[in-house]
C-alpha cells in the first residue's frame, strides 16, 4: 500500500500482477511516482515503460480521510 500526502491510497502490485490485471482489464492501473504524483496506465507501452523504469504500479483504493 502507498498512502499519498493527500491521504489517497493505492494498492501496489508486482510487475507480473500488473501485466495480468492489464491484460484482463480488471482494474485501472496507475504509475505511482516518488513525488506523490500518479498517471493512469493507458497502453501496453505505458505499462512496459513503468516496469522498465522500476516505478511502483498501483490500483486506486480511495481516500483515507473519508
Secondary structure by P-SEA (a helix, b strand, c coil): ccccccccccccccaaaaaaaaaaccbbbbbcccccbbbbbccaaaaaaaaaabbbbbcccccccc
